[in-house]
Amino acid sequence: MKKIALISPSSPSPDLTPDTIKQIQSLLGEAGYQIHFESHALDSERYLAGADEDRATDVMRAFTDDTTDIVMTTRGGYGSPRILDRLDYDILKKCHKPFLTLSDGTALQTALYTLAGITGYSGVQATFWLKEKNKALIQTALLALQGQLPPIPIQKTLSPGQAEGVMIGGNLTVFCSLLGTRYFPDMTGKILVMEDVNESPYKVDRLLAHLRLSGVFNQVAGIVLGDFSSCIATDPNDGTIEEVFQDYFGHAPFPVVQINYGHRNRETVVPVGKKVLIDSKHQIVKELP
């Protein structure tokens, strides 16, 4: 039975109680996984899941523990950027275990890939096992851990084409917060994946402008957009998120497609740090060997 270490590098989760912890243990146990909560995974301090030092210690312990096979966050929120400079990436380079997360975990996942080469999947966290509506998503995540991630259907094509490259990204707001730091990856030839939630179209526009002005769009081989749920303008005159995407990607010189991935997605996890293919002709994004 493989062992999953659960960490809380961001915010505390009110959904984790003695009863729900037993529920997660049971559900993952049925799938052949044993779970272990790191020492501070249930801590709470303001909007953080405990002290920075303790959360960083849990990350290091989860990846360096020889009995652990997989590392997964309990939830997102905010906090993982605060611990990036507390990790020893030279040690982590020797600890290549799949890392699963979403949302604020994008900062940690990106840093782990950039400085330690650690890969994994974005789109699922431990508390997702508590809701029946996540059943399809969980099954996809389990298949991904077995190296059998199904091809991801393309929902919409903004710019057609085919491209291969290592996929990197996650939550757009969090990913952009790493620009200008040592934790931001070299995007040359990469496939950039982005999602967000509850951001006005003009705020998403500002984030995309930041990426463009930083030269990222001149480096990537392709872009995969996920869900941008509830990214709706409060003023109808501000337009739509679709118009923002059309402004930036309608005439892109590389493929740009949209899939069902993100905060309110109930189907898909995406590879991070792994090679993928965008194929707009066959309407799929798939992980490559």
C-alpha positions as CSV (number, residue, x, y, z in Angstrom):
1,M,0.0,0.0,0.0
2,K,1.4,3.3,-1.0
3,K,1.6,6.2,1.5
4,I,0.5,9.7,0.9
5,A,1.8,12.5,3.2
6,L,-0.7,15.3,3.7
7,I,0.7,18.8,4.2
8,S,-0.9,22.2,4.8
9,P,1.5,24.8,3.4
10,S,-1.2,27.4,3.0
11,S,-4.4,28.0,5.0
12,P,-6.1,25.8,7.7
13,S,-9.0,23.6,6.7
14,P,-12.2,23.8,8.8
15,D,-13.4,20.7,6.8
16,L,-10.9,18.5,8.6
17,T,-12.4,17.1,11.7
18,P,-11.9,13.7,13.4
19,D,-14.9,12.3,11.4
20,T,-13.8,13.7,8.0
21,I,-10.3,12.6,8.5
22,K,-11.5,9.0,9.1
23,Q,-13.6,9.4,5.9
24,I,-10.6,10.5,3.8
25,Q,-8.6,7.6,5.3
26,S,-11.3,5.1,4.4
27,L,-11.8,6.4,0.8
28,L,-8.1,6.5,0.0
29,G,-7.6,3.2,1.8
30,E,-10.2,1.6,-0.6
31,A,-8.1,2.9,-3.5
32,G,-4.9,1.4,-2.0
33,Y,-3.4,4.3,-0.3
34,Q,-2.5,5.0,3.3
35,I,-2.5,8.6,4.4
36,H,-0.4,10.3,7.0
37,F,-0.9,13.9,8.2
38,E,2.4,15.6,8.8
39,S,2.9,17.0,12.3
40,H,1.5,20.5,11.7
41,A,-1.0,19.7,8.9
42,L,-3.9,20.5,11.3
43,D,-2.4,23.7,12.8
44,S,-4.1,27.0,12.6
45,E,-2.8,30.6,13.0
46,R,-4.8,33.4,11.6
47,Y,-5.3,32.7,7.9
48,L,-2.3,30.3,8.0
49,A,-2.0,26.6,8.8
50,G,0.4,27.3,11.5
51,A,3.8,29.0,11.8
52,D,5.9,29.4,8.6
53,E,8.8,27.4,10.1
54,D,6.4,24.5,11.0
55,R,4.8,24.4,7.6
56,A,8.2,24.4,5.9
57,T,9.4,21.6,8.2
58,D,6.4,19.6,7.2
59,V,7.2,20.0,3.5
60,M,10.8,18.9,4.0
61,R,9.7,16.0,6.1
62,A,7.1,14.8,3.7
63,F,9.5,14.7,0.8
64,T,12.5,13.3,2.6
65,D,10.6,10.6,4.5
66,D,11.6,7.3,2.8
67,T,8.3,5.7,3.7
68,T,6.3,8.3,1.8
69,D,5.5,7.8,-1.9
70,I,3.3,10.8,-2.7
71,V,2.8,14.3,-1.2
72,M,-0.6,16.1,-1.3
73,T,-1.9,19.4,0.2
74,T,-5.0,19.4,2.3
75,R,-6.3,22.7,0.8
76,G,-5.3,26.0,-0.7
77,G,-6.1,29.5,0.6
78,Y,-2.9,31.5,1.2
79,G,0.5,30.9,2.7
80,S,2.8,28.8,0.5
81,P,4.8,31.8,-0.9
82,R,5.9,32.6,2.7
83,I,7.8,29.3,3.1
84,L,9.6,29.0,-0.3
85,D,12.8,30.5,1.1
86,R,12.8,28.2,4.1
87,L,13.2,25.0,2.0
88,D,16.4,23.2,1.2
89,Y,16.2,22.6,-2.6
90,D,19.5,20.8,-2.8
91,I,18.1,18.1,-0.5
92,L,14.7,18.1,-2.3
93,K,16.4,17.4,-5.6
94,K,16.9,13.8,-4.4
95,C,13.3,13.4,-3.4
96,H,11.2,13.0,-6.6
97,K,7.8,12.1,-5.3
98,P,4.6,13.2,-7.1
99,F,3.1,16.3,-5.6
100,L,-0.6,17.0,-5.9
101,T,-2.2,20.4,-5.2
102,L,-4.2,23.3,-6.5
103,S,-4.8,27.1,-5.9
104,D,-2.2,28.6,-3.5
105,G,-0.2,25.4,-3.8
106,T,0.8,26.6,-7.2
107,A,3.6,28.7,-5.6
108,L,5.1,25.7,-3.8
109,Q,4.6,23.4,-6.8
110,T,6.3,25.8,-9.2
111,A,9.2,26.4,-6.8
112,L,9.7,22.6,-6.3
113,Y,9.8,22.1,-10.1
114,T,12.0,25.1,-10.8
115,L,14.7,24.4,-8.1
116,A,14.3,20.7,-7.4
117,G,12.8,19.2,-10.6
118,I,9.8,17.7,-8.6
119,T,6.8,17.0,-10.8
120,G,3.2,16.1,-10.1
121,Y,-0.4,17.1,-10.8
122,S,-2.6,20.2,-10.3
123,G,-6.3,20.1,-9.7
124,V,-7.0,18.0,-6.6
125,Q,-6.4,18.2,-2.8
126,A,-7.2,16.0,0.1
127,T,-10.5,17.7,1.1
128,F,-11.9,17.0,-2.3
129,W,-12.4,13.4,-1.2
130,L,-15.2,14.6,1.1
131,K,-17.6,15.6,-1.7
132,E,-19.5,13.2,-3.9
133,K,-19.5,15.7,-6.8
134,N,-15.8,15.3,-7.0
135,K,-16.0,11.5,-7.8
136,A,-14.9,11.8,-11.4
137,L,-12.1,14.2,-10.6
138,I,-10.8,11.8,-7.9
139,Q,-10.9,8.9,-10.3
140,T,-8.9,10.9,-12.8
141,A,-6.3,11.8,-10.1
142,L,-5.9,8.2,-9.1
143,L,-5.4,7.2,-12.7
144,A,-2.8,9.9,-13.1
145,L,-0.9,8.5,-10.1
146,Q,-0.8,5.2,-11.9
147,G,0.6,6.8,-15.0
148,Q,-2.7,6.4,-16.9
149,L,-4.0,10.0,-17.1
150,P,-6.7,10.0,-19.8
151,P,-6.4,12.5,-22.7
152,I,-8.1,15.8,-21.6
153,P,-10.8,17.0,-24.0
154,I,-10.4,20.5,-25.4
155,Q,-13.5,22.5,-24.7
156,K,-12.6,25.5,-26.9
157,T,-9.8,26.5,-29.3
158,L,-8.7,30.1,-29.4
159,S,-5.7,29.6,-31.6
160,P,-5.3,26.3,-33.5
161,G,-2.2,24.1,-33.7
162,Q,-0.1,21.4,-32.2
163,A,2.7,21.8,-29.6
164,E,4.7,19.7,-27.2
165,G,6.4,20.9,-24.1
166,V,6.7,20.6,-20.3
167,M,3.5,21.9,-18.7
168,I,3.9,24.4,-15.9
169,G,1.6,26.8,-14.1
170,G,-1.6,26.5,-12.2
171,N,-3.5,29.4,-10.5
172,L,-2.8,32.5,-12.5
173,T,-2.7,35.0,-9.6
174,V,-0.3,32.9,-7.6
175,F,1.9,32.0,-10.6
176,C,2.3,35.7,-11.5
177,S,3.3,36.5,-7.9
178,L,6.6,34.5,-8.5
179,L,7.7,36.6,-11.5
180,G,11.0,38.2,-10.8
181,T,12.0,35.6,-8.2
182,R,14.3,32.7,-8.3
183,Y,11.3,30.4,-8.0
184,F,9.8,31.4,-11.4
185,P,10.8,28.8,-14.1
186,D,12.4,29.3,-17.5
187,M,9.4,29.3,-19.7
188,T,11.2,28.6,-23.0
189,G,9.3,25.9,-24.9
190,K,6.9,25.3,-22.0
191,I,3.2,24.8,-22.1
192,L,1.7,27.3,-19.7
193,V,-1.5,26.2,-18.0
194,M,-3.6,28.8,-16.1
195,E,-6.9,28.9,-14.1
196,D,-8.5,31.3,-11.6
197,V,-11.6,32.1,-9.7
198,N,-13.6,35.1,-8.5
199,E,-11.4,37.6,-10.4
200,S,-12.9,40.5,-12.5
201,P,-12.0,40.4,-16.2
202,Y,-9.8,43.5,-15.8
203,K,-7.8,41.8,-13.0
204,V,-7.2,38.8,-15.2
205,D,-6.2,41.3,-18.0
206,R,-3.6,42.9,-15.7
207,L,-2.1,39.5,-14.8
208,L,-1.9,38.5,-18.5
209,A,-0.3,41.9,-19.3
210,H,2.3,41.1,-16.6
211,L,3.1,37.8,-18.2
212,R,3.3,39.4,-21.7
213,L,5.4,42.3,-20.6
214,S,7.8,39.9,-18.8
215,G,8.3,38.1,-22.1
216,V,6.6,34.9,-21.1
217,F,4.3,34.8,-24.2
218,N,7.4,35.1,-26.4
219,Q,8.9,32.0,-24.8
220,V,6.1,29.5,-24.5
221,A,5.2,26.8,-27.0
222,G,1.5,26.8,-26.2
223,I,-1.1,27.8,-23.6
224,V,-3.8,25.8,-21.9
225,L,-6.6,27.8,-20.2
226,G,-8.6,26.2,-17.5
227,D,-11.8,27.4,-15.8
228,F,-12.0,31.0,-14.9
229,S,-15.1,30.5,-12.7
230,S,-17.0,33.6,-11.5
231,C,-14.6,35.9,-13.3
232,I,-17.4,38.2,-14.1
233,A,-17.4,42.0,-14.2
234,T,-19.5,43.9,-11.7
235,D,-20.1,46.6,-14.4
236,P,-21.5,45.2,-17.6
237,N,-19.6,47.8,-19.6
238,D,-16.3,46.2,-18.5
239,G,-17.0,43.3,-20.9
240,T,-16.3,39.6,-20.4
241,I,-13.4,37.3,-19.6
242,E,-13.9,35.7,-23.0
243,E,-13.1,39.1,-24.6
244,V,-9.9,39.4,-22.5
245,F,-8.8,36.0,-23.8
246,Q,-9.6,37.0,-27.4
247,D,-7.5,40.2,-27.0
248,Y,-4.5,38.2,-25.9
249,F,-4.8,34.9,-27.7
250,G,-7.1,35.3,-30.6
251,H,-4.2,35.7,-33.0
252,A,-1.5,33.9,-31.0
253,P,1.4,32.3,-33.0
254,F,1.1,29.2,-30.9
255,P,-1.9,26.9,-29.9
256,V,-4.2,28.2,-27.2
257,V,-7.0,26.0,-26.0
258,Q,-9.3,25.8,-23.0
259,I,-10.1,22.7,-20.9
260,N,-12.2,21.9,-17.8
261,Y,-9.6,22.4,-15.1
262,G,-9.5,24.6,-12.0
263,H,-11.2,25.5,-8.8
264,R,-14.7,24.4,-9.7
265,N,-13.7,21.7,-12.2
266,R,-15.0,18.3,-11.3
267,E,-13.2,16.2,-13.9
268,T,-9.6,17.0,-14.7
269,V,-6.1,17.1,-13.2
270,V,-3.2,18.4,-15.3
271,P,0.4,17.4,-15.3
272,V,3.0,19.8,-13.9
273,G,6.6,19.5,-14.8
274,K,5.7,16.7,-17.3
275,K,5.7,16.8,-21.1
276,V,2.3,17.2,-22.7
277,L,0.9,17.5,-26.2
278,I,-1.7,20.1,-27.3
279,D,-3.5,18.9,-30.4
280,S,-6.3,21.1,-31.5
281,K,-7.1,19.0,-34.5
282,H,-7.9,16.0,-32.4
283,Q,-9.2,18.2,-29.6
284,I,-7.1,16.8,-26.8
285,V,-4.3,17.7,-24.4
286,K,-2.5,14.6,-23.2
287,E,0.5,13.7,-21.1
288,L,3.4,12.2,-23.0
289,P,5.7,9.4,-21.8
